[in-house]
Amino acid sequence: MHAEGSLTEFRAEIRSWLEQNCPQEMRDGRITDDAICWGGKNWVFSSDAQRLWLERAAARGLTVPRWPSEYGGAGLSRAEEKIFLEEMERINARPPLKSFGISMLGPALLHFGTPEQKGHYLPQIARGEIRWCQGYSEPGAGSDLASVQTRGEDKGDHWLVNGQKIWTSYADKADWIFALVRTDRDAPKHKGISFLLIDMEDPGVTTRPIRLISGASPFCETFFDNVQVPKDRIVGEENRGWDVAKYLLTHEREMISSGGTGLSGGRALGAVMAQMAGEPSLQDPTLRAAAIRCELDALATGLTIERYKDMAEAGNGVGDASAMLKYVGTELNKRRHELIMSACGSDALEWDGPAGSRAADWLRTKANSIEGGTSEVMLTIVARRILGLPGA
């Protein structure tokens, strides 16, 4: 428990640090993929300011503020983290680093990893030196994730992995992949799965980008052909990878749900629409009212997410509520981009013009209702496990 005075002092301290260390170029509030540093050994910084911001934040542990200092974090409390994020929003700062290592694998390693795994991988993630992708979905195992068929044969000191993953986000840019692999083919489908860490440069690992309707290719097919994975690259117990997978999914869904609550650079949706489409777009009372409703829903959802984070801090966990948050965040993000398209009018349909990216961004939101668990599956989880509806 922090005294009010100590938190006030912390706010003053972190505000001063941000003012001195966050470059002005990084204070534009941009949160799109092309503006954020994803890290990794092949990452090319878009500017000296982006590089400097990452280096300074990582040195202070602020790329992963809640992680323990021995693993590259700042060791902040939940209350201190809230203050840090508020001060980041106050100056419109971009996140210094974004990665699946931070949002998904890191929490799983902190919970299930060995001391050696934590000491090896977590500091690299915190410094942006290693970029991860997620090897979950397969051509025959999407929503029914436990049906994965990528197999790992026990060869004594290693597993021999063969199979295919699909919809692997940024696999062609990642250094490593965390993957669900069936290591006991005779066990029930939720058993016999292990959670393995695989180097994307290991012989036998190949990727192939999948082109989307937005024109971008963030998703890939990933193939494993006789890939040798050392035994020390398993997270958790052998054949108990489903436990790790479920824990990680709650963090993935929380990450996706947050996408629907954050408006560009902390600005109101109306301000974003006015910038993209001009002030006259907000003279339409119907459009203006829809924007206000969307923003109020986003604020309410953001508060709900914070409440669940506080519950998790108290040891209660998020659990099945992550499905509810993911569904709501998905729908909010789709609504937000549809309103921006409406505000831009016919200009939004241009593909290569000034508003061209709006159409691509709008099309990209359609995948939100599939990735991390389809909206239909999320609603089923809510009906069964949260509401306890009969026949669900």
C-alpha positions as CSV (number, residue, x, y, z in Angstrom):
1,M,0.0,0.0,0.0
2,H,1.4,3.4,-1.0
3,A,0.8,6.5,0.9
4,E,-0.7,9.4,-1.0
5,G,2.5,11.4,-0.4
6,S,4.8,8.8,-1.9
7,L,2.6,8.5,-5.0
8,T,2.6,12.3,-5.4
9,E,6.4,12.3,-5.2
10,F,6.5,9.5,-7.8
11,R,4.3,11.4,-10.2
12,A,6.6,14.4,-9.9
13,E,9.6,12.3,-10.4
14,I,8.3,10.4,-13.5
15,R,6.9,13.6,-15.0
16,S,10.3,15.2,-14.7
17,W,12.0,12.2,-16.2
18,L,9.6,12.0,-19.2
19,E,10.1,15.7,-19.9
20,Q,13.8,15.3,-19.9
21,N,14.0,12.0,-21.8
22,C,11.2,11.6,-24.2
23,P,12.2,13.2,-27.5
24,Q,9.8,15.7,-28.9
25,E,9.4,13.7,-32.1
26,M,8.0,10.8,-30.0
27,R,5.3,13.0,-28.6
28,D,2.8,12.9,-31.5
29,G,0.7,10.1,-30.0
30,R,1.0,7.8,-33.0
31,I,0.3,4.2,-32.2
32,T,0.1,2.7,-35.6
33,D,2.4,-0.2,-36.5
34,D,4.6,1.9,-38.7
35,A,5.1,4.4,-35.9
36,I,5.9,2.0,-33.0
37,C,9.2,0.3,-32.4
38,W,8.7,-3.5,-32.4
39,G,12.4,-4.3,-31.7
40,G,14.2,-7.4,-32.6
41,K,17.7,-8.0,-34.1
42,N,16.6,-7.0,-37.6
43,W,14.7,-3.9,-36.5
44,V,15.5,-0.7,-38.4
45,F,14.8,2.5,-36.4
46,S,12.7,5.0,-38.3
47,S,14.6,7.8,-36.7
48,D,17.3,8.6,-34.1
49,A,14.6,9.8,-31.8
50,Q,12.9,6.4,-31.9
51,R,16.2,4.7,-31.1
52,L,17.0,7.1,-28.3
53,W,13.5,6.8,-26.8
54,L,13.8,3.0,-26.6
55,E,17.3,3.1,-25.2
56,R,16.4,5.6,-22.5
57,A,13.1,3.8,-21.5
58,A,14.8,0.4,-21.4
59,A,17.6,1.7,-19.2
60,R,15.0,2.9,-16.7
61,G,13.0,-0.3,-17.0
62,L,10.0,1.5,-18.4
63,T,9.4,-0.7,-21.5
64,V,8.1,-3.2,-19.0
65,P,7.3,-1.1,-15.9
66,R,5.7,-3.9,-13.8
67,W,8.4,-6.5,-14.4
68,P,11.0,-7.0,-11.6
69,S,14.2,-5.1,-12.1
70,E,16.3,-8.2,-12.4
71,Y,14.5,-9.0,-15.6
72,G,14.8,-5.6,-17.1
73,G,11.7,-3.9,-15.6
74,A,11.2,-1.0,-13.3
75,G,9.5,-3.0,-10.5
76,L,6.6,-0.5,-10.3
77,S,3.5,-1.2,-8.3
78,R,0.1,-1.2,-10.0
79,A,-0.6,2.3,-8.6
80,E,2.8,3.6,-9.9
81,E,2.2,2.0,-13.3
82,K,-1.1,3.9,-13.6
83,I,0.6,7.1,-12.8
84,F,3.3,6.4,-15.4
85,L,0.7,5.7,-18.1
86,E,-1.2,8.8,-17.2
87,E,2.0,10.9,-17.5
88,M,2.8,9.2,-20.9
89,E,-0.7,10.2,-22.1
90,R,-0.3,13.7,-20.8
91,I,2.6,14.4,-23.1
92,N,1.2,12.3,-26.0
93,A,4.2,10.0,-25.9
94,R,4.4,6.9,-28.1
95,P,5.1,3.6,-26.3
96,P,8.9,3.1,-26.5
97,L,8.5,-0.5,-27.4
98,K,5.7,-2.9,-28.4
99,S,6.0,-6.6,-28.8
100,F,4.3,-9.9,-28.2
101,G,7.2,-10.7,-25.9
102,I,6.0,-8.0,-23.6
103,S,2.2,-8.5,-23.9
104,M,2.0,-12.3,-24.1
105,L,5.1,-14.4,-23.7
106,G,6.6,-12.3,-20.9
107,P,3.7,-12.8,-18.4
108,A,3.8,-16.5,-19.2
109,L,7.5,-16.8,-18.6
110,L,7.2,-14.9,-15.3
111,H,4.5,-17.4,-14.2
112,F,5.7,-20.7,-15.7
113,G,9.4,-20.2,-16.7
114,T,12.4,-21.6,-15.0
115,P,14.9,-19.1,-13.4
116,E,17.3,-19.8,-16.3
117,Q,14.6,-19.0,-18.9
118,K,13.5,-15.8,-17.1
119,G,17.1,-14.6,-16.8
120,H,17.9,-15.4,-20.4
121,Y,14.8,-14.2,-22.4
122,L,13.1,-11.5,-20.3
123,P,15.9,-8.9,-20.3
124,Q,16.3,-9.3,-24.1
125,I,12.6,-8.7,-24.5
126,A,12.7,-5.6,-22.2
127,R,15.6,-4.1,-24.2
128,G,13.9,-4.8,-27.5
129,E,16.6,-7.2,-28.6
130,I,14.4,-10.1,-29.5
131,R,11.1,-10.2,-31.3
132,W,8.6,-13.0,-30.8
133,C,5.6,-14.3,-32.7
134,Q,2.8,-16.7,-31.6
135,G,2.5,-20.2,-33.1
136,Y,-1.0,-21.2,-32.0
137,S,-3.5,-21.5,-34.9
138,E,-3.3,-24.2,-37.5
139,P,-5.3,-24.9,-40.7
140,G,-7.4,-27.4,-38.6
141,A,-7.1,-25.8,-35.2
142,G,-8.4,-22.2,-35.0
143,S,-11.2,-21.6,-32.5
144,D,-10.7,-25.3,-31.5
145,L,-7.1,-24.6,-30.5
146,A,-6.6,-27.8,-28.6
147,S,-6.8,-29.7,-31.8
148,V,-3.3,-28.7,-32.8
149,Q,-1.5,-31.4,-34.8
150,T,2.0,-29.9,-35.1
151,R,3.9,-32.7,-33.5
152,G,7.1,-33.0,-31.5
153,E,8.9,-36.4,-31.4
154,D,11.1,-37.1,-28.3
155,K,14.6,-37.8,-29.5
156,G,16.3,-37.8,-26.1
157,D,18.0,-34.4,-25.9
158,H,15.6,-32.6,-28.2
159,W,12.2,-32.7,-29.9
160,L,11.9,-33.2,-33.6
161,V,9.1,-30.8,-34.7
162,N,7.0,-31.1,-37.8
163,G,3.8,-29.3,-38.8
164,Q,2.3,-26.0,-39.9
165,K,1.0,-22.9,-38.2
166,I,-1.2,-20.2,-39.8
167,W,-2.2,-16.6,-39.1
168,T,1.2,-16.2,-37.4
169,S,1.4,-12.4,-36.9
170,Y,4.7,-11.0,-38.1
171,A,6.4,-14.4,-38.4
172,D,8.5,-13.1,-41.3
173,K,9.9,-10.4,-39.0
174,A,10.2,-12.4,-35.7
175,D,13.4,-13.8,-34.3
176,W,11.7,-16.5,-32.2
177,I,8.3,-18.2,-32.0
178,F,6.4,-19.7,-29.0
179,A,4.4,-22.6,-30.2
180,L,1.9,-25.2,-29.1
181,V,3.3,-28.7,-30.1
182,R,1.6,-32.0,-29.6
183,T,4.2,-34.2,-27.8
184,D,1.8,-37.1,-26.8
185,R,-0.4,-38.1,-29.7
186,D,-2.3,-40.7,-27.6
187,A,-3.4,-38.3,-24.9
188,P,-6.8,-36.4,-24.9
189,K,-6.6,-33.3,-27.0
190,H,-6.2,-30.9,-24.1
191,K,-3.4,-33.1,-22.8
192,G,-0.3,-34.0,-24.6
193,I,0.5,-30.5,-25.7
194,S,3.8,-28.8,-24.8
195,F,4.7,-25.1,-25.0
196,L,8.0,-24.8,-26.9
197,L,10.3,-21.9,-27.8
198,I,11.8,-22.1,-31.3
199,D,14.4,-20.0,-33.0
200,M,13.1,-18.8,-36.4
201,E,16.6,-19.4,-37.8
202,D,16.7,-23.0,-36.8
203,P,17.0,-25.3,-39.9
204,G,13.6,-26.3,-41.2
205,V,11.6,-23.2,-40.1
206,T,10.1,-21.3,-43.1
207,T,7.4,-18.6,-43.4
208,R,5.1,-17.4,-46.1
209,P,3.2,-14.1,-45.8
210,I,-0.6,-14.0,-46.3
211,R,-1.9,-11.0,-48.2
212,L,-5.0,-9.5,-46.7
213,I,-7.9,-7.4,-48.1
214,S,-6.2,-4.3,-46.6
215,G,-3.2,-4.9,-48.9
216,A,-0.9,-5.6,-46.0
217,S,0.6,-8.9,-45.0
218,P,1.0,-9.0,-41.2
219,F,0.0,-12.7,-41.1
220,C,2.0,-15.6,-42.2
221,E,2.0,-19.4,-42.7
222,T,4.8,-21.0,-40.7
223,F,6.2,-24.4,-41.5
224,F,8.3,-26.8,-39.4
225,D,10.2,-29.5,-41.2
226,N,12.3,-31.7,-38.9
227,V,13.2,-28.8,-36.6
228,Q,15.3,-29.8,-33.7
229,V,14.2,-28.1,-30.5
230,P,16.4,-28.6,-27.4
231,K,14.7,-29.9,-24.3
232,D,15.5,-26.7,-22.3
233,R,13.2,-24.7,-24.5
234,I,10.0,-26.0,-23.0
235,V,7.9,-23.7,-20.8
236,G,6.1,-25.4,-18.0
237,E,5.7,-29.1,-17.8
238,E,5.9,-31.6,-20.7
239,N,2.4,-32.3,-22.0
240,R,1.0,-29.5,-19.8
241,G,1.4,-26.7,-22.4
242,W,-2.4,-26.1,-22.4
243,D,-2.0,-24.6,-18.9
244,V,0.5,-22.1,-20.3
245,A,-1.6,-21.5,-23.4
246,K,-4.7,-20.6,-21.5
247,Y,-2.8,-18.2,-19.2
248,L,-1.2,-16.5,-22.2
249,L,-4.6,-16.2,-24.0
250,T,-6.0,-14.1,-21.2
251,H,-3.1,-11.6,-21.8
252,E,-3.6,-11.7,-25.5
253,R,-7.3,-11.0,-25.2
254,E,-6.6,-8.2,-22.8
255,M,-4.1,-6.7,-25.3
256,I,-6.7,-6.9,-28.1
257,S,-9.5,-5.4,-25.9
258,S,-7.3,-2.4,-25.1
259,G,-7.2,-1.6,-28.8
260,G,-10.8,-0.5,-28.7
261,T,-10.3,1.8,-25.7
262,G,-7.3,3.9,-26.8
263,L,-8.1,6.7,-29.2
264,S,-5.2,8.1,-31.3
265,G,-2.7,9.7,-28.9
266,G,-5.3,9.9,-26.1
267,R,-7.4,12.3,-28.2
268,A,-11.2,12.3,-28.3
269,L,-12.7,10.4,-31.3
270,G,-14.3,13.7,-32.4
271,A,-10.9,15.4,-32.6
272,V,-9.5,12.5,-34.7
273,M,-12.4,12.6,-37.0
274,A,-12.1,16.4,-37.4
275,Q,-8.4,16.1,-38.2
276,M,-9.0,13.4,-40.9
277,A,-12.2,14.7,-42.4
278,G,-12.4,18.4,-41.4
279,E,-14.6,20.2,-38.9
280,P,-17.7,20.2,-41.2
281,S,-17.9,16.4,-40.7
282,L,-19.0,16.9,-37.1
283,Q,-21.8,19.2,-38.0
284,D,-23.9,16.1,-38.7
285,P,-25.8,15.6,-35.4
286,T,-26.3,11.9,-36.1
287,L,-22.6,11.3,-36.7
288,R,-21.6,13.5,-33.8
289,A,-23.9,11.6,-31.4
290,A,-22.5,8.3,-32.6
291,A,-19.0,9.5,-32.0
292,I,-19.9,10.6,-28.4
293,R,-21.6,7.2,-27.7
294,C,-18.5,5.4,-29.0
295,E,-16.2,7.5,-26.9
296,L,-18.3,7.1,-23.7
297,D,-18.4,3.3,-24.3
298,A,-14.6,3.3,-24.8
299,L,-14.1,5.2,-21.5
300,A,-16.4,2.8,-19.6
301,T,-14.6,-0.2,-21.1
302,G,-11.2,1.3,-20.2
303,L,-12.4,1.7,-16.6
304,T,-13.7,-1.9,-16.6
305,I,-10.3,-3.1,-17.8
306,E,-8.6,-1.2,-15.0
307,R,-10.9,-2.7,-12.5
308,Y,-10.1,-6.2,-13.7
309,K,-6.4,-5.4,-13.6
310,D,-6.8,-4.3,-10.0
311,M,-8.6,-7.6,-9.2
312,A,-5.8,-9.5,-10.8
313,E,-3.3,-7.6,-8.7
314,A,-5.3,-8.7,-5.6
315,G,-4.9,-12.3,-6.7
316,N,-8.3,-12.9,-8.2
317,G,-7.2,-13.0,-11.8
318,V,-9.0,-12.0,-15.0
319,G,-9.9,-15.5,-16.1
320,D,-13.0,-15.9,-18.3
321,A,-13.7,-12.2,-18.2
322,S,-10.9,-11.7,-20.7
323,A,-13.3,-13.1,-23.3
324,M,-15.9,-10.4,-22.5
325,L,-13.2,-7.7,-22.6
326,K,-11.8,-9.0,-25.9
327,Y,-15.3,-9.0,-27.5
328,V,-16.2,-5.5,-26.3
329,G,-12.8,-4.1,-27.4
330,T,-13.1,-5.7,-30.8
331,E,-16.6,-4.2,-31.4
332,L,-15.4,-0.8,-30.2
333,N,-12.4,-0.7,-32.5
334,K,-14.7,-1.7,-35.5
335,R,-17.2,1.1,-34.5
336,R,-14.4,3.7,-34.2
337,H,-13.0,3.0,-37.7
338,E,-16.5,2.8,-39.3
339,L,-17.2,6.3,-37.8
340,I,-13.9,7.6,-39.2
341,M,-14.9,6.2,-42.6
342,S,-18.3,7.8,-42.4
343,A,-16.8,11.2,-41.5
344,C,-14.3,11.1,-44.4
345,G,-17.1,10.3,-46.9
346,S,-16.2,9.2,-50.4
347,D,-12.6,10.3,-49.8
348,A,-12.2,7.4,-47.4
349,L,-12.6,5.0,-50.3
350,E,-9.4,6.3,-52.0
351,W,-6.7,3.6,-51.7
352,D,-3.6,5.7,-52.4
353,G,-4.7,9.2,-51.6
354,P,-4.3,11.2,-48.3
355,A,-7.1,9.2,-46.7
356,G,-6.1,5.9,-48.3
357,S,-4.7,4.4,-45.1
358,R,-8.2,4.9,-43.5
359,A,-9.7,2.3,-45.8
360,A,-6.8,-0.1,-45.1
361,D,-7.1,0.4,-41.3
362,W,-10.9,-0.1,-41.5
363,L,-10.5,-3.3,-43.4
364,R,-7.9,-4.5,-40.9
365,T,-10.4,-4.2,-38.0
366,K,-12.4,-7.0,-39.5
367,A,-9.7,-9.4,-38.4
368,N,-10.1,-8.3,-34.8
369,S,-13.3,-10.4,-34.5
370,I,-11.2,-13.5,-35.5
371,E,-7.8,-13.2,-33.9
372,G,-7.3,-14.2,-30.3
373,G,-10.6,-16.1,-30.5
374,T,-13.6,-15.4,-32.7
375,S,-16.4,-13.2,-31.4
376,E,-18.8,-16.1,-31.5
377,V,-16.5,-18.2,-29.3
378,M,-16.0,-15.2,-26.9
379,L,-19.8,-14.8,-26.6
380,T,-20.1,-18.6,-25.9
381,I,-17.6,-18.3,-23.1
382,V,-19.5,-15.4,-21.6
383,A,-22.8,-17.3,-21.8
384,R,-21.4,-20.5,-20.3
385,R,-18.8,-19.4,-17.8
386,I,-19.8,-15.9,-16.7
387,L,-23.6,-15.8,-17.1
388,G,-24.2,-19.5,-16.6
389,L,-27.0,-19.5,-19.1
390,P,-29.0,-22.7,-19.4
391,G,-28.3,-24.7,-22.6
392,A,-25.3,-22.5,-23.4
